[in-house]
Amino acid sequence: MAYLHGQGVCHRDLKPDNIVVSDNGIVKLLDFNVAKRSTKNIVGGTGLKLWSAPETRRALSYSEKCDSWSLGLILATLLSGQFPCEEASFEQRR
């Protein structure tokens, strides 16, 4: 992710289905169909809303930091074994 952001790319669809780990431990990201050149004012939809940052669901402008939110949710889910928030509460905040 740091490499992508360093290249000016915002993935915008980080979720467990789009991350693979090779046999030798190399992590790779998949599915760049909604990736966008990173600016400080990206507007528009992203991938699966469950893993998306709140500002992307509210149609506000956002930056590549939305990828950090998604990665944080993924890591919290991996560490705890459950999604850290109730899915229903995300839908209510849209």
Residue pairs with C-beta under 8 A, 6 or more apart in sequence:
1 11
1 14
1 29
1 67
1 68
1 71
4 10
4 11
4 29
4 35
4 64
4 67
5 38
5 64
5 67
8 37
8 38
9 32
9 35
9 36
9 37
9 38
9 64
10 35
10 36
10 37
10 38
10 42
10 63
10 64
10 66
10 67
11 18
11 29
11 32
11 34
11 35
11 67
11 70
12 34
12 35
12 36
12 42
12 46
12 47
12 52
12 56
12 66
12 67
13 31
13 32
13 33
13 34
13 35
13 46
13 47
13 48
13 51
14 29
14 47
14 51
14 67
14 70
14 71
14 74
15 47
15 48
15 50
15 51
15 70
15 74
16 74
16 77
17 30
17 31
18 29
18 30
18 31
18 47
19 27
19 28
19 29
19 30
19 74
20 27
20 28
20 30
21 27
21 28
22 28
31 47
34 45
34 46
34 47
36 42
36 44
38 63
38 64
39 63
40 61
40 63
41 61
41 63
42 61
42 62
42 63
42 64
42 66
43 59
43 60
43 61
43 62
44 59
45 56
46 52
46 56
46 66
49 56
49 57
49 90
49 94
50 83
50 87
50 90
51 70
51 73
51 74
52 66
52 69
52 70
53 62
53 65
53 66
53 69
53 70
54 69
54 93
55 61
55 62
55 66
56 62
56 66
57 90
57 93
57 94
58 93
58 94
73 83
73 84
76 84
77 83
77 84
